[in-house]
Amino acid sequence: MKRFGTVSYNIYCNFTNYGSALQTWALHQAVNALGRGKWKAVLVDYCPDILADKDPLNPFKNMWDRDAESQRMCLLSLPAIHKNYYKFDRFYRERFVRTEKKYTSVNFSDIAADEHLDGFICGSDTIFCPDEFGIDDGYFAEYPPMKRHSVAYAASFGDPHFTERMYSVLNERLLNFRALGLRENAMIPYVADHTEVPVKKVLDPTLLLETPEYDSITGERLESRPYLLLYARRYNSAMEAYAEDMAARNGWKIVEISLRASNAEKGHRMFYDAGVEEFLSLVKYAEMVVTNSYHGMIFSIQFKKMFTVFSREQCDGKITELLDFLGLSDRRMVSGHETVASLDYNDVQRRIESARSASLEFLNYELGLLAEEEGE
């Protein structure tokens, strides 16, 4: 059986990131299902140099928001951050076949021999975003064992800002891949023009699976009363006000995942310590989800929830593109005063199923390229 290593932004996330964990888990499920015993996915314990100094148990020096109020909220949430870290660590250790060693730029050249890997899948998430990671050698398959033994699946450039020199480096790195599946449309014409391998728009891995597959790892219900889930990746006062208004109108409790531990004083039940399985439960059993998270939006859709998604820096492009594709553009909020129509999930599911079929076909094609390499 061949072993394909997945290389992505996941284990060394600095803060709670359910999307990074679940896109990795979903990709593994899809790869293994397509393999039918011919191949299996292996999670590469990879830490890019740019994340080497991150300490998830001491997050202050790496926070996005440097203002005093955000620092205070982080301090109040520190006990939950620590609990959450150990839950994520358990998820990555128990839910995956994983490399025996941790790999960095120092020892990545040894990985193929040490771990018996036959190829690599780079993706998903914003691993191609120069503003977040530069042009990382692991994410762009530049390490010797990866060159021409790699494909990309649902890799994202985010909202990139390339210099002329960076474009030159990017053009060279694209040649490392046998095929490239990209998550958003924006860079597809450029990539297709600068490589001779297949390039295709594909779904985020979390949409490759159907809802029952997530039910298999979803935790038990955590709040007995009807509740609205407020999931904030960054603070947004309009989003918080909207959630509180909706909850008050409907007599719902507010369950919140955010760094704003002081909101417990307002009657919110805080869950920043929620693990991956608990996060799925909080979405599944909510009456409504209000979020500014891309994957918070996706799992609201997976569990067919009423939801709204607010603007967030570095996230608007991918949110808008997916909402437009699914015919859900009215779910996007800016001020919190926009009109929201009722949801027709029958139409949404038809759109997802069509894209899922095409995406799985392309992923299967990519894996076939890796599996056939020895016979070339």
C-alpha positions as a Python dict, from the first residue, in 0.01 Angstrom:
ca = {
    (1, 'M'): (0, 0, 0),
    (2, 'K'): (137, 340, -97),
    (3, 'R'): (163, 618, 160),
    (4, 'F'): (95, 979, 65),
    (5, 'G'): (196, 1252, 308),
    (6, 'T'): (-35, 1552, 352),
    (7, 'V'): (142, 1883, 414),
    (8, 'S'): (-67, 2172, 544),
    (9, 'Y'): (-116, 2439, 807),
    (10, 'N'): (-256, 2248, 1102),
    (11, 'I'): (-58, 2108, 1396),
    (12, 'Y'): (133, 2429, 1463),
    (13, 'C'): (-157, 2673, 1449),
    (14, 'N'): (-115, 2933, 1720),
    (15, 'F'): (-481, 2969, 1822),
    (16, 'T'): (-791, 2754, 1806),
    (17, 'N'): (-845, 2669, 1438),
    (18, 'Y'): (-1118, 2413, 1380),
    (19, 'G'): (-1102, 2464, 1005),
    (20, 'S'): (-736, 2365, 979),
    (21, 'A'): (-795, 2048, 1180),
    (22, 'L'): (-1113, 1947, 1000),
    (23, 'Q'): (-991, 2019, 647),
    (24, 'T'): (-697, 1788, 722),
    (25, 'W'): (-921, 1518, 868),
    (26, 'A'): (-1166, 1542, 578),
    (27, 'L'): (-888, 1521, 319),
    (28, 'H'): (-758, 1205, 486),
    (29, 'Q'): (-1104, 1047, 481),
    (30, 'A'): (-1144, 1130, 112),
    (31, 'V'): (-796, 1006, 16),
    (32, 'N'): (-842, 679, 203),
    (33, 'A'): (-1190, 621, 59),
    (34, 'L'): (-1064, 677, -295),
    (35, 'G'): (-767, 449, -231),
    (36, 'R'): (-975, 140, -157),
    (37, 'G'): (-670, -22, 0),
    (38, 'K'): (-425, 93, -270),
    (39, 'W'): (-302, 397, -74),
    (40, 'K'): (-353, 583, 250),
    (41, 'A'): (-294, 934, 380),
    (42, 'V'): (-26, 1011, 638),
    (43, 'L'): (-30, 1340, 830),
    (44, 'V'): (312, 1501, 799),
    (45, 'D'): (413, 1657, 1130),
    (46, 'Y'): (555, 1964, 955),
    (47, 'C'): (646, 2298, 1110),
    (48, 'P'): (737, 2575, 863),
    (49, 'D'): (1021, 2802, 969),
    (50, 'I'): (782, 3096, 995),
    (51, 'L'): (585, 2913, 1267),
    (52, 'A'): (889, 2779, 1455),
    (53, 'D'): (875, 3043, 1730),
    (54, 'K'): (498, 3012, 1786),
    (55, 'D'): (401, 2890, 2131),
    (56, 'P'): (30, 2798, 2151),
    (57, 'L'): (49, 2801, 2531),
    (58, 'N'): (188, 3156, 2531),
    (59, 'P'): (10, 3329, 2244),
    (60, 'F'): (62, 3695, 2326),
    (61, 'K'): (366, 3769, 2108),
    (62, 'N'): (196, 3628, 1797),
    (63, 'M'): (-148, 3785, 1830),
    (64, 'W'): (-306, 3954, 1528),
    (65, 'D'): (-453, 4228, 1747),
    (66, 'R'): (-199, 4418, 1956),
    (67, 'D'): (-432, 4662, 2132),
    (68, 'A'): (-461, 4656, 2510),
    (69, 'E'): (-821, 4529, 2510),
    (70, 'S'): (-738, 4228, 2291),
    (71, 'Q'): (-439, 4149, 2512),
    (72, 'R'): (-663, 4166, 2820),
    (73, 'M'): (-919, 3932, 2662),
    (74, 'C'): (-646, 3689, 2569),
    (75, 'L'): (-519, 3689, 2928),
    (76, 'L'): (-870, 3617, 3059),
    (77, 'S'): (-904, 3333, 2809),
    (78, 'L'): (-563, 3178, 2881),
    (79, 'P'): (-696, 2884, 3091),
    (80, 'A'): (-933, 2795, 2805),
    (81, 'I'): (-651, 2832, 2550),
    (82, 'H'): (-444, 2578, 2744),
    (83, 'K'): (-732, 2328, 2769),
    (84, 'N'): (-804, 2374, 2400),
    (85, 'Y'): (-440, 2311, 2304),
    (86, 'Y'): (-437, 1969, 2469),
    (87, 'K'): (-768, 1874, 2308),
    (88, 'F'): (-631, 1963, 1964),
    (89, 'D'): (-310, 1775, 2038),
    (90, 'R'): (-515, 1466, 2122),
    (91, 'F'): (-718, 1506, 1801),
    (92, 'Y'): (-404, 1512, 1586),
    (93, 'R'): (-255, 1216, 1769),
    (94, 'E'): (-564, 993, 1784),
    (95, 'R'): (-751, 1069, 1460),
    (96, 'F'): (-464, 1031, 1212),
    (97, 'V'): (-191, 805, 1085),
    (98, 'R'): (96, 1046, 1147),
    (99, 'T'): (469, 1062, 1077),
    (100, 'E'): (692, 928, 1352),
    (101, 'K'): (904, 1242, 1355),
    (102, 'K'): (854, 1617, 1343),
    (103, 'Y'): (987, 1768, 1019),
    (104, 'T'): (1130, 2114, 952),
    (105, 'S'): (1362, 2264, 693),
    (106, 'V'): (1652, 2100, 879),
    (107, 'N'): (1548, 1736, 831),
    (108, 'F'): (1275, 1727, 564),
    (109, 'S'): (1513, 1572, 310),
    (110, 'D'): (1507, 1252, 520),
    (111, 'I'): (1130, 1213, 521),
    (112, 'A'): (1076, 981, 224),
    (113, 'A'): (1318, 721, 356),
    (114, 'D'): (1231, 761, 725),
    (115, 'E'): (854, 748, 679),
    (116, 'H'): (830, 534, 359),
    (117, 'L'): (629, 800, 176),
    (118, 'D'): (556, 762, -195),
    (119, 'G'): (425, 1112, -265),
    (120, 'F'): (286, 1430, -114),
    (121, 'I'): (-43, 1623, -116),
    (122, 'C'): (-1, 1991, -36),
    (123, 'G'): (-322, 2146, 92),
    (124, 'S'): (-575, 2262, 183),
    (125, 'D'): (-602, 2609, 339),
    (126, 'T'): (-406, 2926, 261),
    (127, 'I'): (-69, 2752, 230),
    (128, 'F'): (4, 2942, -94),
    (129, 'C'): (-64, 3283, 63),
    (130, 'P'): (258, 3489, 57),
    (131, 'D'): (125, 3729, 321),
    (132, 'E'): (93, 3447, 574),
    (133, 'F'): (378, 3208, 498),
    (134, 'G'): (593, 3363, 227),
    (135, 'I'): (668, 3094, -29),
    (136, 'D'): (734, 2804, 205),
    (137, 'D'): (942, 2512, 77),
    (138, 'G'): (713, 2250, 231),
    (139, 'Y'): (390, 2403, 108),
    (140, 'F'): (533, 2453, -242),
    (141, 'A'): (701, 2108, -260),
    (142, 'E'): (1053, 2249, -287),
    (143, 'Y'): (1226, 1995, -63),
    (144, 'P'): (1410, 1729, -272),
    (145, 'P'): (1182, 1434, -180),
    (146, 'M'): (877, 1637, -287),
    (147, 'K'): (982, 1773, -627),
    (148, 'R'): (768, 1616, -901),
    (149, 'H'): (633, 1373, -641),
    (150, 'S'): (365, 1615, -524),
    (151, 'V'): (18, 1743, -608),
    (152, 'A'): (-181, 2028, -453),
    (153, 'Y'): (-540, 1988, -341),
    (154, 'A'): (-753, 2293, -250),
    (155, 'A'): (-446, 2506, -186),
    (156, 'S'): (-540, 2871, -148),
    (157, 'F'): (-354, 3194, -223),
    (158, 'G'): (-589, 3388, 3),
    (159, 'D'): (-590, 3754, -102),
    (160, 'P'): (-226, 3759, -216),
    (161, 'H'): (15, 4048, -258),
    (162, 'F'): (306, 3934, -476),
    (163, 'T'): (611, 4140, -562),
    (164, 'E'): (776, 4093, -903),
    (165, 'R'): (1050, 3888, -740),
    (166, 'M'): (797, 3671, -558),
    (167, 'Y'): (619, 3599, -886),
    (168, 'S'): (950, 3478, -1026),
    (169, 'V'): (998, 3239, -733),
    (170, 'L'): (635, 3127, -754),
    (171, 'N'): (677, 3034, -1121),
    (172, 'E'): (967, 2806, -1032),
    (173, 'R'): (783, 2644, -740),
    (174, 'L'): (475, 2564, -950),
    (175, 'L'): (695, 2332, -1157),
    (176, 'N'): (732, 2103, -855),
    (177, 'F'): (374, 1977, -891),
    (178, 'R'): (220, 1705, -1108),
    (179, 'A'): (-126, 1867, -1081),
    (180, 'L'): (-277, 2159, -893),
    (181, 'G'): (-623, 2178, -740),
    (182, 'L'): (-692, 2533, -616),
    (183, 'R'): (-967, 2637, -379),
    (184, 'E'): (-1048, 2979, -524),
    (185, 'N'): (-1079, 3112, -877),
    (186, 'A'): (-861, 3421, -854),
    (187, 'M'): (-520, 3267, -928),
    (188, 'I'): (-631, 2984, -1158),
    (189, 'P'): (-565, 3174, -1486),
    (190, 'Y'): (-218, 3277, -1370),
    (191, 'V'): (-123, 2928, -1249),
    (192, 'A'): (-257, 2765, -1566),
    (193, 'D'): (-46, 3006, -1775),
    (194, 'H'): (274, 2926, -1581),
    (195, 'T'): (265, 2548, -1567),
    (196, 'E'): (191, 2266, -1809),
    (197, 'V'): (15, 2038, -1562),
    (198, 'P'): (-363, 2015, -1500),
    (199, 'V'): (-505, 2301, -1291),
    (200, 'K'): (-861, 2289, -1155),
    (201, 'K'): (-1090, 2472, -915),
    (202, 'V'): (-1190, 2226, -638),
    (203, 'L'): (-1392, 2226, -317),
    (204, 'D'): (-1245, 2270, 28),
    (205, 'P'): (-1191, 1918, 170),
    (206, 'T'): (-1456, 1973, 436),
    (207, 'L'): (-1719, 1974, 160),
    (208, 'L'): (-1595, 1647, 10),
    (209, 'L'): (-1767, 1457, 291),
    (210, 'E'): (-2136, 1423, 361),
    (211, 'T'): (-2284, 1517, 697),
    (212, 'P'): (-2310, 1161, 841),
    (213, 'E'): (-1933, 1130, 817),
    (214, 'Y'): (-1900, 1423, 1059),
    (215, 'D'): (-2168, 1278, 1284),
    (216, 'S'): (-1924, 992, 1349),
    (217, 'I'): (-1686, 1226, 1535),
    (218, 'T'): (-1933, 1484, 1670),
    (219, 'G'): (-1950, 1511, 2047),
    (220, 'E'): (-2263, 1493, 2259),
    (221, 'R'): (-2490, 1795, 2302),
    (222, 'L'): (-2330, 2045, 2542),
    (223, 'E'): (-2613, 2296, 2604),
    (224, 'S'): (-2964, 2168, 2683),
    (225, 'R'): (-3146, 2495, 2612),
    (226, 'P'): (-3209, 2628, 2261),
    (227, 'Y'): (-2911, 2846, 2171),
    (228, 'L'): (-2747, 3065, 1911),
    (229, 'L'): (-2380, 2990, 1843),
    (230, 'L'): (-2160, 3299, 1809),
    (231, 'Y'): (-1823, 3192, 1663),
    (232, 'A'): (-1583, 3485, 1627),
    (233, 'R'): (-1238, 3441, 1476),
    (234, 'R'): (-1184, 3814, 1531),
    (235, 'Y'): (-1394, 4056, 1732),
    (236, 'N'): (-1669, 4238, 1542),
    (237, 'S'): (-1897, 4463, 1746),
    (238, 'A'): (-2172, 4461, 1479),
    (239, 'M'): (-2168, 4080, 1472),
    (240, 'E'): (-2193, 4058, 1850),
    (241, 'A'): (-2481, 4306, 1858),
    (242, 'Y'): (-2663, 4115, 1582),
    (243, 'A'): (-2623, 3784, 1767),
    (244, 'E'): (-2752, 3933, 2092),
    (245, 'D'): (-3051, 4084, 1915),
    (246, 'M'): (-3141, 3756, 1740),
    (247, 'A'): (-3105, 3561, 2063),
    (248, 'A'): (-3323, 3807, 2255),
    (249, 'R'): (-3595, 3800, 1988),
    (250, 'N'): (-3614, 3421, 1991),
    (251, 'G'): (-3550, 3348, 2358),
    (252, 'W'): (-3222, 3167, 2286),
    (253, 'K'): (-2915, 3131, 2503),
    (254, 'I'): (-2591, 3257, 2345),
    (255, 'V'): (-2311, 3002, 2327),
    (256, 'E'): (-1988, 3171, 2220),
    (257, 'I'): (-1649, 3062, 2088),
    (258, 'S'): (-1420, 3364, 2106),
    (259, 'L'): (-1141, 3520, 2312),
    (260, 'R'): (-1385, 3755, 2487),
    (261, 'A'): (-1408, 3567, 2815),
    (262, 'S'): (-1569, 3870, 2980),
    (263, 'N'): (-1886, 3802, 2779),
    (264, 'A'): (-1969, 3539, 3040),
    (265, 'E'): (-2076, 3835, 3253),
    (266, 'K'): (-2339, 3912, 2986),
    (267, 'G'): (-2485, 3562, 3018),
    (268, 'H'): (-2301, 3408, 2722),
    (269, 'R'): (-2182, 3052, 2778),
    (270, 'M'): (-1817, 3060, 2669),
    (271, 'F'): (-1656, 2764, 2490),
    (272, 'Y'): (-1311, 2877, 2377),
    (273, 'D'): (-1181, 2553, 2530),
    (274, 'A'): (-1394, 2341, 2293),
    (275, 'G'): (-1210, 2067, 2109),
    (276, 'V'): (-1283, 1968, 1748),
    (277, 'E'): (-1554, 1719, 1837),
    (278, 'E'): (-1716, 1972, 2071),
    (279, 'F'): (-1706, 2240, 1801),
    (280, 'L'): (-1898, 2011, 1566),
    (281, 'S'): (-2154, 1950, 1841),
    (282, 'L'): (-2197, 2322, 1907),
    (283, 'V'): (-2273, 2382, 1540),
    (284, 'K'): (-2494, 2074, 1497),
    (285, 'Y'): (-2729, 2151, 1783),
    (286, 'A'): (-2750, 2530, 1743),
    (287, 'E'): (-3073, 2699, 1636),
    (288, 'M'): (-2862, 2951, 1443),
    (289, 'V'): (-2493, 3026, 1382),
    (290, 'V'): (-2348, 3377, 1359),
    (291, 'T'): (-1981, 3378, 1257),
    (292, 'N'): (-1699, 3544, 1065),
    (293, 'S'): (-1519, 3214, 1008),
    (294, 'Y'): (-1495, 3047, 667),
    (295, 'H'): (-1522, 2699, 818),
    (296, 'G'): (-1779, 2814, 1071),
    (297, 'M'): (-1986, 2897, 763),
    (298, 'I'): (-1908, 2563, 595),
    (299, 'F'): (-2014, 2356, 894),
    (300, 'S'): (-2330, 2560, 933),
    (301, 'I'): (-2404, 2451, 577),
    (302, 'Q'): (-2303, 2092, 645),
    (303, 'F'): (-2550, 2071, 934),
    (304, 'K'): (-2814, 2273, 742),
    (305, 'K'): (-2830, 2552, 998),
    (306, 'M'): (-2978, 2897, 970),
    (307, 'F'): (-2668, 3120, 966),
    (308, 'T'): (-2517, 3456, 881),
    (309, 'V'): (-2149, 3529, 815),
    (310, 'F'): (-1985, 3864, 880),
    (311, 'S'): (-1688, 4030, 714),
    (312, 'R'): (-1337, 3958, 837),
    (313, 'E'): (-1000, 4084, 715),
    (314, 'Q'): (-817, 3830, 496),
    (315, 'C'): (-1130, 3614, 478),
    (316, 'D'): (-1382, 3806, 268),
    (317, 'G'): (-1272, 3677, -73),
    (318, 'K'): (-1311, 3307, 0),
    (319, 'I'): (-1634, 3360, 194),
    (320, 'T'): (-1791, 3566, -84),
    (321, 'E'): (-1686, 3322, -357),
    (322, 'L'): (-1834, 3019, -181),
    (323, 'L'): (-2156, 3198, -85),
    (324, 'D'): (-2204, 3315, -445),
    (325, 'F'): (-2141, 2965, -579),
    (326, 'L'): (-2396, 2814, -341),
    (327, 'G'): (-2658, 3082, -408),
    (328, 'L'): (-2629, 3209, -51),
    (329, 'S'): (-2492, 3559, -105),
    (330, 'D'): (-2763, 3709, 117),
    (331, 'R'): (-2609, 3529, 417),
    (332, 'R'): (-2315, 3771, 410),
    (333, 'M'): (-2349, 4053, 660),
    (334, 'V'): (-2161, 4380, 685),
    (335, 'S'): (-2363, 4611, 910),
    (336, 'G'): (-2590, 4352, 1069),
    (337, 'H'): (-2897, 4521, 923),
    (338, 'E'): (-2911, 4334, 591),
    (339, 'T'): (-3225, 4137, 502),
    (340, 'V'): (-3191, 3760, 522),
    (341, 'A'): (-3430, 3531, 334),
    (342, 'S'): (-3524, 3175, 429),
    (343, 'L'): (-3276, 2903, 330),
    (344, 'D'): (-3340, 2648, 54),
    (345, 'Y'): (-3095, 2372, 136),
    (346, 'N'): (-3226, 2151, -145),
    (347, 'D'): (-3074, 2385, -401),
    (348, 'V'): (-2756, 2424, -194),
    (349, 'Q'): (-2712, 2047, -172),
    (350, 'R'): (-2752, 2006, -548),
    (351, 'R'): (-2475, 2257, -606),
    (352, 'I'): (-2246, 2093, -350),
    (353, 'E'): (-2306, 1743, -486),
    (354, 'S'): (-2216, 1847, -840),
    (355, 'A'): (-1895, 2020, -728),
    (356, 'R'): (-1813, 1734, -488),
    (357, 'S'): (-1829, 1479, -766),
    (358, 'A'): (-1598, 1685, -991),
    (359, 'S'): (-1356, 1756, -704),
    (360, 'L'): (-1332, 1391, -599),
    (361, 'E'): (-1271, 1295, -960),
    (362, 'F'): (-982, 1539, -981),
    (363, 'L'): (-838, 1429, -645),
    (364, 'N'): (-855, 1068, -759),
    (365, 'Y'): (-673, 1167, -1079),
    (366, 'E'): (-401, 1340, -875),
    (367, 'L'): (-356, 1040, -647),
    (368, 'G'): (-335, 816, -953),
    (369, 'L'): (-46, 1028, -1081),
    (370, 'L'): (141, 976, -754),
    (371, 'A'): (64, 604, -747),
    (372, 'E'): (191, 547, -1101),
    (373, 'E'): (523, 724, -1064),
    (374, 'E'): (733, 416, -1002),
    (375, 'G'): (615, 265, -1327),
    (376, 'E'): (708, 560, -1542),
}
